[in-house]
Amino acid sequence: MDLILSWAIILIVLHSALCKPEGDVITESSLKVGAPSLHGPPEPDLLLQRCYGRWGCFSIGEPFLSIYRPVNLFPLHPEVLDVKFFLKTRSNPDLFTRLRPESNESFTQQNLDPKQEVKFIVHGYLEHGHQKWIQDMIRELLTKDNFNVISVDWVFGAAPPYTQAAANARMVGVVLAEFVELLRDVYCIPLSSVHVIGHSLGAHVAGYAGQRLNKLGRITGLDPAEPYFQYTLEEVRLDPSDANFVDVIHTDGGSFITGGLGMIQDCGHVDFYPNGGKRQPGCNQNVVGAIEKEGDLLYGIRRFIGCNHIRAYEFFSESINSDCPFYGYVCDTYDNFSTGKCPWGCGPDDSMCAPMGLKAEKWKKFARDEPVIITSSTFAVLTVRKAERCTQPRRGLFVRLTGTKAQSPVLEAKKEYVQFFPGSTVEFLVSTTQMGRLLRLDLEWRSTASLLNPLTWRLFNVPQIHIRDVIVTHLETGERVVFCGRDEALIPHKIKTIFANQSCVRPPAPFMDEKKKKQDLDAMSSRHKPRFFSD
């Protein structure tokens, strides 16, 4: 019995040490009128429901209880969570200043401008409101415009265990909604001027706030957290009903078992899947390389573990002031996108593409109740039409484009080897920088022949392919450039250079036939969930 009591005392002490906020001490006078005291009479609890005074009642039954969310906890009390709001504006860009809902003076003293848009940034699990990435994003936002940027710090609620943090996100969303209501009712800031940007668990916090307010102006979800949210009902996670416009960037949508931390499920009016939404470039570093990149042990380990996950807020921050928008394009599957089978670009009314990041709101006029899935980058579709002769049908294709503004690196047009036949046409998708007007194209074929496999040996002739022409279609602008191969032979491991020729006959590309293009666009637009993909 003594042992049990000792353990109970230790657990109580540990819980108290974990949950008691440091720095600011909460007192009766610092709370808003009507706030229930932690030391007052307890709220009447039911087995699956607990009430928290003015913050409402929370259930841990359905829809929160499901096979995707088998363990449910009640959120901690708002006084324990101690959610803080820190403002930065152009007039005070170098210092986080706390806004206290109970003190109107804190708003006027910190130069909150009711005439400007308000952008909230909400961190995720194991983070706090002063993270470097948050400060970087705020700097980019204030460079862009004179926004009121507010960081939501819920560090005590974002602590382990994850099951408790996921539960706390519900209460943090309510506290955030209450703060937004204050801005609306006291400072006349309309909900349409409020934009909440949330990463990981923070994306679902934004969703809960929007649900409470019956729609915010805009929510941006940056790789919303997967565990306990993916495939749950809309009340449990971020969804399009939470704001007038919900845009989501997915960067780590692999299975949680294999290390994926973000949702692959679409949950916005428009969902961007850069590089397929799973594995991002530069995220194959070892732990030493990650630490060297960050210059810090803790942040280096964090990057090593969650590199794909953090790419979402890096993409968003980069998009804010970039002169080159990160465009994404509608397609039904990533495989079809990566093989150039969705070459319609932006479509006749620009509804088939959208800029990823801050500028995604430009696509708002096309928003529907069903999510639209998009990917982003600058892409070109290469349509390779072969002549009637072909002595080596299986090859890997590599290409380099040269324009008036830049030259691309050598690009692998397709990851696996492709079967080619005389007279056939093959389409590839390549990602490039802004090239300007295209001038030349370098092609290289790499043979599958192997000294270890006699079946691939060519003893009496040189394998070759004769190319009729290569048509390059820019997805963003729809511009096409034809490079004439003139049926000249292309042999393995030798680069063939083809120049753009204005006098070349321009046959219609198979996928760009206007009648078929319209049929494909109509079919894609009528689907329940059209998808946008990129490399």
C-alpha positions as CSV (number, residue, x, y, z in Angstrom):
1,M,0.0,0.0,0.0
2,D,2.8,2.4,0.9
3,L,4.4,1.7,-2.5
4,I,1.2,2.5,-4.3
5,L,0.8,5.8,-2.4
6,S,4.4,6.7,-3.2
7,W,3.9,6.2,-6.9
8,A,0.7,8.2,-6.8
9,I,2.5,11.1,-5.1
10,I,5.3,11.0,-7.6
11,L,2.8,11.0,-10.5
12,I,1.0,14.0,-9.1
13,V,4.2,16.0,-8.6
14,L,5.4,15.2,-12.2
15,H,2.0,16.2,-13.7
16,S,2.1,19.4,-11.8
17,A,5.7,20.2,-12.9
18,L,4.9,19.4,-16.5
19,C,1.7,21.4,-16.8
20,K,2.5,24.5,-14.7
21,P,3.5,27.3,-17.1
22,E,6.8,29.1,-16.5
23,G,7.1,32.8,-16.6
24,D,3.6,34.3,-16.6
25,V,1.6,33.2,-13.6
26,I,-2.1,32.9,-14.1
27,T,-4.1,34.7,-11.4
28,E,-7.8,35.3,-10.8
29,S,-7.4,38.9,-12.0
30,S,-5.7,37.9,-15.2
31,L,-8.6,35.8,-16.5
32,K,-11.5,37.1,-18.4
33,V,-14.8,37.6,-16.6
34,G,-16.8,34.4,-16.2
35,A,-13.8,32.0,-16.5
36,P,-14.3,29.0,-14.1
37,S,-11.5,28.6,-11.5
38,L,-9.5,25.4,-11.4
39,H,-10.1,25.5,-7.6
40,G,-13.9,25.9,-7.8
41,P,-16.5,23.2,-7.9
42,P,-15.9,20.7,-10.7
43,E,-18.0,20.6,-13.8
44,P,-20.5,17.7,-13.9
45,D,-18.8,15.0,-16.0
46,L,-20.3,12.1,-17.9
47,L,-18.4,9.0,-18.8
48,L,-17.8,10.2,-22.4
49,Q,-18.3,13.9,-22.0
50,R,-16.6,16.7,-20.0
51,C,-17.6,20.3,-19.8
52,Y,-15.2,23.3,-19.3
53,G,-17.5,26.2,-18.5
54,R,-17.7,28.8,-21.3
55,W,-15.4,26.7,-23.5
56,G,-18.1,24.1,-23.9
57,C,-18.4,20.3,-23.5
58,F,-16.1,17.8,-25.2
59,S,-17.0,14.2,-26.0
60,I,-14.6,11.3,-26.5
61,G,-17.2,9.1,-28.1
62,E,-18.2,9.0,-31.7
63,P,-17.2,10.5,-34.1
64,F,-13.9,10.9,-32.3
65,L,-13.8,7.3,-31.3
66,S,-13.1,5.1,-34.3
67,I,-10.7,2.5,-35.6
68,Y,-8.5,5.4,-36.8
69,R,-8.6,7.0,-33.3
70,P,-8.8,4.1,-30.8
71,V,-7.5,6.0,-27.8
72,N,-9.2,9.3,-26.9
73,L,-8.4,11.6,-24.0
74,F,-10.1,14.7,-22.8
75,P,-8.2,17.9,-23.5
76,L,-6.5,19.8,-20.7
77,H,-8.2,22.8,-19.2
78,P,-7.5,26.1,-21.0
79,E,-5.9,27.5,-17.8
80,V,-3.4,24.6,-17.9
81,L,-2.8,24.9,-21.6
82,D,-2.0,28.6,-21.2
83,V,-2.3,29.4,-24.9
84,K,-0.4,32.6,-25.7
85,F,-0.7,35.0,-28.7
86,F,2.3,36.9,-29.9
87,L,2.1,39.8,-32.5
88,K,4.5,41.1,-35.0
89,T,3.9,44.0,-37.4
90,R,6.0,46.1,-39.7
91,S,6.2,48.8,-36.9
92,N,7.7,46.2,-34.5
93,P,9.2,43.5,-36.7
94,D,12.0,42.3,-34.4
95,L,10.2,41.5,-31.2
96,F,7.4,39.1,-30.3
97,T,4.9,41.1,-28.1
98,R,2.2,39.3,-26.3
99,L,-1.5,40.1,-26.8
100,R,-3.6,39.5,-23.7
101,P,-7.3,38.9,-24.4
102,E,-8.1,40.3,-20.9
103,S,-6.3,43.5,-21.6
104,N,-7.5,45.9,-24.4
105,E,-4.4,48.0,-23.7
106,S,-2.1,45.2,-25.0
107,F,-3.7,45.5,-28.4
108,T,-3.5,49.2,-28.8
109,Q,0.0,49.4,-27.4
110,Q,1.3,46.8,-29.8
111,N,0.0,48.6,-32.9
112,L,-2.5,46.0,-34.0
113,D,-4.1,47.5,-37.2
114,P,-7.7,46.5,-37.6
115,K,-7.6,47.6,-41.2
116,Q,-5.0,45.0,-42.2
117,E,-5.4,41.3,-42.7
118,V,-4.7,39.0,-39.7
119,K,-2.5,35.9,-40.2
120,F,-2.2,33.4,-37.4
121,I,0.6,30.8,-37.5
122,V,0.0,27.7,-35.4
123,H,2.9,25.2,-34.7
124,G,2.6,21.5,-34.3
125,Y,3.6,18.7,-31.9
126,L,6.8,19.2,-29.8
127,E,7.1,22.8,-30.9
128,H,6.5,26.3,-29.5
129,G,5.5,29.7,-30.9
130,H,9.0,31.1,-31.3
131,Q,10.3,28.3,-33.7
132,K,12.9,29.5,-36.2
133,W,10.6,28.5,-39.1
134,I,7.8,30.7,-37.6
135,Q,10.1,33.7,-37.4
136,D,11.3,33.1,-41.0
137,M,7.7,32.9,-42.2
138,I,6.7,36.1,-40.3
139,R,9.7,37.9,-41.9
140,E,8.6,36.9,-45.4
141,L,4.9,37.8,-44.7
142,L,5.9,41.3,-43.4
143,T,8.1,41.8,-46.4
144,K,5.1,41.0,-48.6
145,D,2.6,43.3,-46.9
146,N,1.7,45.1,-43.7
147,F,-0.1,42.1,-42.1
148,N,-0.9,41.6,-38.5
149,V,0.9,38.3,-37.9
150,I,0.2,36.5,-34.7
151,S,2.0,33.3,-33.5
152,V,-0.1,31.0,-31.5
153,D,2.0,29.4,-28.7
154,W,0.5,26.2,-27.2
155,V,3.7,24.6,-26.1
156,F,2.2,23.0,-23.0
157,G,-0.5,21.3,-25.0
158,A,1.9,20.2,-27.7
159,A,4.0,18.1,-25.3
160,P,4.0,14.3,-25.1
161,P,2.2,12.0,-25.2
162,Y,0.9,12.4,-28.7
163,T,-2.5,11.1,-27.8
164,Q,-2.9,14.0,-25.2
165,A,-1.5,16.5,-27.7
166,A,-4.1,15.4,-30.3
167,A,-6.8,15.9,-27.7
168,N,-5.5,19.3,-26.6
169,A,-5.6,20.5,-30.2
170,R,-9.4,20.5,-29.9
171,M,-9.3,22.9,-26.9
172,V,-6.6,25.1,-28.5
173,G,-8.9,25.5,-31.5
174,V,-11.7,26.7,-29.2
175,V,-9.3,29.2,-27.5
176,L,-8.1,30.4,-30.9
177,A,-11.7,30.8,-32.0
178,E,-12.5,32.8,-28.9
179,F,-9.6,35.1,-29.6
180,V,-10.7,35.6,-33.2
181,E,-14.2,36.4,-31.9
182,L,-12.6,39.1,-29.7
183,L,-11.0,40.6,-32.8
184,R,-14.3,40.6,-34.6
185,D,-16.5,41.9,-31.8
186,V,-14.2,44.5,-30.3
187,Y,-11.9,45.6,-33.1
188,C,-14.4,45.0,-36.0
189,I,-12.0,42.7,-37.9
190,P,-14.2,40.5,-40.2
191,L,-13.7,36.8,-40.3
192,S,-13.0,37.1,-44.0
193,S,-9.8,38.9,-43.1
194,V,-8.5,36.1,-40.9
195,H,-6.1,33.6,-42.3
196,V,-4.9,30.7,-40.1
197,I,-1.7,28.9,-41.2
198,G,-1.2,25.6,-39.3
199,H,1.6,23.0,-39.6
200,S,1.0,19.3,-38.6
201,L,-1.3,19.3,-35.5
202,G,-1.6,23.0,-35.9
203,A,-3.5,22.5,-39.2
204,H,-6.2,20.6,-37.2
205,V,-6.2,23.3,-34.6
206,A,-7.1,25.7,-37.4
207,G,-9.8,23.4,-38.5
208,Y,-11.3,23.2,-35.0
209,A,-11.3,27.0,-34.8
210,G,-13.0,27.4,-38.1
211,Q,-15.6,24.8,-37.1
212,R,-16.3,26.7,-33.9
213,L,-16.7,30.0,-35.8
214,N,-18.7,28.5,-38.7
215,K,-16.0,29.4,-41.2
216,L,-12.9,31.5,-41.2
217,G,-11.7,33.5,-44.2
218,R,-8.9,31.1,-45.1
219,I,-7.0,28.2,-43.6
220,T,-3.7,26.8,-45.0
221,G,-2.8,23.4,-43.8
222,L,0.9,22.6,-44.0
223,D,1.2,18.8,-44.1
224,P,-1.6,18.1,-41.6
225,A,-0.7,15.4,-39.0
226,E,-1.8,11.9,-40.0
227,P,-2.0,9.8,-36.8
228,Y,-5.5,10.0,-35.3
229,F,-6.8,12.2,-38.1
230,Q,-6.4,10.5,-41.5
231,Y,-9.7,8.9,-42.7
232,T,-11.7,10.1,-39.7
233,L,-14.9,12.0,-40.2
234,E,-14.8,15.7,-41.1
235,E,-15.7,16.8,-37.5
236,V,-12.4,15.3,-36.3
237,R,-10.0,16.9,-38.8
238,L,-9.4,19.8,-41.1
239,D,-11.9,19.9,-43.9
240,P,-13.2,22.3,-46.5
241,S,-16.2,23.4,-44.4
242,D,-13.9,25.1,-41.8
243,A,-13.2,28.2,-44.0
244,N,-14.3,29.9,-47.1
245,F,-11.1,28.7,-48.7
246,V,-8.9,25.8,-47.4
247,D,-5.7,25.1,-49.2
248,V,-3.4,22.2,-48.1
249,I,0.2,21.3,-49.0
250,H,1.0,17.6,-48.5
251,T,4.7,16.7,-48.3
252,D,5.0,13.6,-46.1
253,G,2.1,11.4,-47.0
254,G,3.8,8.1,-46.8
255,S,2.5,5.4,-44.4
256,F,3.1,6.2,-40.7
257,I,4.6,2.8,-40.3
258,T,7.3,3.7,-42.8
259,G,7.9,7.1,-41.2
260,G,5.3,9.3,-42.9
261,L,3.9,12.0,-40.5
262,G,1.5,13.8,-42.7
263,M,-1.9,13.1,-44.3
264,I,-2.1,11.8,-47.9
265,Q,-5.9,12.2,-47.7
266,D,-7.2,15.3,-49.4
267,C,-8.8,17.7,-46.9
268,G,-9.1,21.1,-48.5
269,H,-10.8,22.9,-51.4
270,V,-7.4,22.5,-53.2
271,D,-4.7,20.0,-52.1
272,F,-1.2,20.3,-53.5
273,Y,1.1,17.2,-53.7
274,P,4.5,18.5,-54.7
275,N,6.7,15.5,-55.8
276,G,3.8,13.2,-55.3
277,G,3.3,14.4,-51.7
278,K,5.6,11.8,-50.1
279,R,9.3,12.1,-50.7
280,Q,10.9,15.5,-51.2
281,P,14.2,16.4,-52.8
282,G,17.1,16.8,-50.4
283,C,15.6,14.6,-47.8
284,N,17.9,11.6,-48.2
285,Q,20.7,13.1,-46.1
286,N,22.2,11.1,-43.2
287,V,22.0,12.4,-39.7
288,V,25.5,14.0,-39.9
289,G,24.6,15.9,-43.1
290,A,21.3,17.1,-41.5
291,I,23.1,18.4,-38.5
292,E,25.7,20.2,-40.7
293,K,22.9,21.8,-42.7
294,E,21.1,23.1,-39.6
295,G,24.3,23.9,-37.7
296,D,22.6,22.6,-34.5
297,L,22.4,19.1,-33.0
298,L,18.7,19.3,-32.0
299,Y,17.4,20.9,-35.2
300,G,19.7,18.6,-37.2
301,I,18.1,15.5,-35.7
302,R,14.7,17.0,-36.2
303,R,15.4,17.6,-39.9
304,F,16.8,14.0,-40.3
305,I,13.6,12.5,-38.8
306,G,11.0,14.9,-40.3
307,C,12.6,16.3,-43.4
308,N,9.7,15.6,-45.7
309,H,7.2,16.9,-43.0
310,I,8.9,20.3,-42.6
311,R,9.2,20.8,-46.3
312,A,5.6,22.0,-46.2
313,Y,6.3,25.2,-44.3
314,E,9.5,25.7,-46.2
315,F,7.6,25.6,-49.5
316,F,5.0,28.0,-48.1
317,S,7.6,30.5,-46.9
318,E,9.5,30.4,-50.2
319,S,6.3,31.0,-52.1
320,I,5.5,34.3,-50.3
321,N,7.9,36.6,-52.1
322,S,9.0,34.4,-55.0
323,D,8.8,35.9,-58.5
324,C,8.3,32.5,-59.9
325,P,5.0,30.9,-58.7
326,F,5.0,27.2,-57.8
327,Y,2.2,26.1,-60.2
328,G,0.4,22.8,-59.8
329,Y,-1.7,21.0,-62.4
330,V,-4.8,18.8,-62.2
331,C,-4.4,15.1,-62.8
332,D,-6.2,12.0,-61.5
333,T,-3.1,10.1,-60.4
334,Y,0.5,10.9,-59.8
335,D,1.6,8.1,-62.2
336,N,-0.5,9.6,-65.0
337,F,1.0,13.1,-64.2
338,S,4.6,11.9,-64.2
339,T,4.2,10.1,-67.5
340,G,2.7,13.2,-69.2
341,K,-0.8,12.0,-69.5
342,C,-2.4,15.2,-68.2
343,P,-1.0,17.8,-70.7
344,W,-3.8,20.3,-70.7
345,G,-1.9,22.8,-68.6
346,C,-4.1,25.4,-67.0
347,G,-7.1,24.7,-69.2
348,P,-9.2,27.3,-71.1
349,D,-10.3,29.2,-67.9
350,D,-7.2,28.6,-65.8
351,S,-9.1,26.3,-63.5
352,M,-6.8,23.3,-64.1
353,C,-3.8,24.8,-62.4
354,A,-3.1,26.9,-59.3
355,P,-0.2,28.6,-57.6
356,M,0.9,26.8,-54.4
357,G,1.5,28.7,-51.2
358,L,0.4,32.2,-50.3
359,K,-0.9,32.9,-53.8
360,A,-3.2,29.9,-53.8
361,E,-6.1,32.1,-53.0
362,K,-6.1,33.2,-56.7
363,W,-7.8,29.8,-57.4
364,K,-10.6,30.5,-54.8
365,K,-13.1,31.4,-57.5
366,F,-13.0,27.8,-58.7
367,A,-13.4,26.3,-55.3
368,R,-16.1,23.6,-54.9
369,D,-17.2,21.4,-52.0
370,E,-15.2,18.5,-53.3
371,P,-11.4,18.8,-52.9
372,V,-9.2,19.4,-55.9
373,I,-5.8,17.9,-55.8
374,I,-2.8,19.7,-57.3
375,T,0.9,19.5,-57.6
376,S,3.4,22.2,-58.3
377,S,6.5,23.2,-60.3
378,T,7.3,24.3,-63.8
379,F,6.7,21.4,-66.2
380,A,7.0,20.6,-69.8
381,V,5.5,17.6,-71.6
382,L,7.9,16.0,-74.1
383,T,6.1,14.1,-76.9
384,V,8.7,11.9,-78.7
385,R,7.4,10.6,-82.1
386,K,9.6,7.9,-83.6
387,A,10.0,7.1,-87.3
388,E,9.1,3.8,-88.8
389,R,12.5,2.3,-88.2
390,C,13.7,1.2,-84.8
391,T,16.4,-1.5,-84.1
392,Q,16.5,-1.2,-80.3
393,P,13.1,-0.9,-78.7
394,R,14.1,-0.6,-75.0
395,R,15.9,2.5,-73.7
396,G,16.2,5.1,-71.0
397,L,15.8,8.7,-72.1
398,F,17.7,11.7,-70.8
399,V,17.1,15.3,-72.0
400,R,18.5,18.8,-71.5
401,L,16.7,21.9,-72.5
402,T,18.3,25.2,-73.4
403,G,16.4,28.5,-73.6
404,T,17.2,32.2,-73.8
405,K,17.2,32.5,-70.0
406,A,18.6,29.3,-68.6
407,Q,19.8,25.8,-69.3
408,S,18.3,22.9,-67.4
409,P,20.4,20.1,-65.9
410,V,20.3,16.7,-67.6
411,L,16.9,15.4,-66.7
412,E,15.8,11.8,-66.6
413,A,12.6,11.8,-68.5
414,K,11.4,8.5,-67.0
415,K,12.6,6.6,-64.0
416,E,12.2,3.1,-65.6
417,Y,13.1,1.9,-69.1
418,V,10.4,2.2,-71.7
419,Q,9.5,-0.1,-74.6
420,F,9.6,1.7,-77.9
421,F,8.1,0.5,-81.2
422,P,8.4,1.9,-84.8
423,G,5.9,4.7,-85.5
424,S,4.9,5.0,-81.8
425,T,4.6,8.1,-79.7
426,V,5.8,8.4,-76.1
427,E,5.2,11.2,-73.7
428,F,7.3,12.3,-70.7
429,L,7.0,15.0,-68.1
430,V,10.1,16.9,-67.0
431,S,10.4,19.7,-64.3
432,T,12.4,22.7,-65.3
433,T,13.2,26.3,-64.2
434,Q,12.0,29.2,-66.2
435,M,13.8,28.7,-69.5
436,G,12.6,31.6,-71.6
437,R,12.2,30.8,-75.3
438,L,13.4,27.3,-76.1
439,L,16.4,27.1,-78.5
440,R,17.8,23.6,-78.4
441,L,17.2,20.2,-77.0
442,D,19.9,17.5,-76.2
443,L,18.8,13.9,-76.2
444,E,20.7,10.9,-74.9
445,W,19.6,7.2,-74.9
446,R,21.2,4.7,-72.5
447,S,21.2,1.1,-73.5
448,T,20.1,-1.8,-71.3
449,A,22.9,-4.0,-72.6
450,S,24.9,-5.8,-70.0
451,L,28.1,-7.9,-70.2
452,L,26.5,-10.3,-67.7
453,N,23.4,-10.8,-69.8
454,P,24.2,-12.3,-73.3
455,L,20.5,-11.7,-74.4
456,T,21.2,-8.0,-74.5
457,W,24.4,-8.3,-76.7
458,R,24.2,-6.7,-80.2
459,L,27.1,-8.3,-82.1
460,F,26.4,-7.5,-85.7
461,N,24.7,-4.0,-85.7
462,V,24.5,-0.9,-83.6
463,P,21.2,-0.3,-81.9
464,Q,19.5,2.9,-82.9
465,I,16.3,4.8,-82.9
466,H,15.1,7.2,-85.5
467,I,13.3,10.3,-84.2
468,R,10.7,12.1,-86.3
469,D,10.2,15.0,-83.9
470,V,10.0,16.1,-80.3
471,I,7.2,18.4,-79.2
472,V,7.8,20.3,-76.0
473,T,4.6,21.7,-74.4
474,H,4.8,24.1,-71.5
475,L,2.0,23.2,-69.1
476,E,1.6,26.7,-67.5
477,T,1.4,28.7,-70.8
478,G,0.3,26.0,-73.2
479,E,3.1,27.0,-75.6
480,R,4.5,24.3,-77.9
481,V,7.9,24.1,-79.6
482,V,8.6,21.5,-82.2
483,F,12.2,20.1,-82.6
484,C,12.6,18.2,-85.9
485,G,14.6,15.0,-85.7
486,R,14.3,14.4,-89.5
487,D,14.5,10.7,-88.9
488,E,18.1,10.9,-88.1
489,A,19.5,8.0,-86.0
490,L,20.1,8.2,-82.3
491,I,22.5,5.6,-80.9
492,P,23.3,4.8,-77.3
493,H,25.4,7.0,-75.1
494,K,25.9,9.7,-77.7
495,I,24.2,13.0,-77.3
496,K,22.1,14.3,-80.2
497,T,21.4,18.0,-80.3
498,I,18.2,19.2,-82.1
499,F,17.5,22.9,-82.7
500,A,14.1,24.5,-82.7
501,N,13.0,25.1,-86.3
502,Q,10.3,27.5,-87.2
503,S,10.0,26.0,-90.7
504,C,9.3,22.6,-89.3
505,V,5.9,21.2,-90.0
506,R,4.0,21.2,-86.7
507,P,1.8,18.2,-86.4
508,P,-0.8,18.1,-83.6
509,A,0.5,16.4,-80.5
510,P,-1.6,13.3,-79.7
511,F,-2.8,14.7,-76.4
512,M,-3.3,18.2,-77.7
513,D,-5.9,17.3,-80.3
514,E,-8.5,20.0,-79.5
515,K,-11.5,17.6,-79.6
516,K,-9.9,15.0,-77.4
517,K,-8.4,17.7,-75.2
518,K,-11.9,19.1,-74.5
519,Q,-13.2,15.6,-73.8
520,D,-10.4,14.9,-71.4
521,L,-10.9,18.3,-69.6
522,D,-14.7,17.7,-69.3
523,A,-14.1,14.2,-67.9
524,M,-11.5,15.5,-65.4
525,S,-13.7,18.4,-64.3
526,S,-16.7,16.2,-63.8
527,R,-14.9,13.7,-61.5
528,H,-15.7,13.8,-57.8
529,K,-12.1,14.6,-56.9
530,P,-9.8,15.8,-59.7
531,R,-6.2,15.6,-58.7
532,F,-3.1,17.9,-59.2
533,F,0.4,16.4,-59.2
534,S,4.0,17.6,-59.7
535,D,7.7,16.5,-59.6
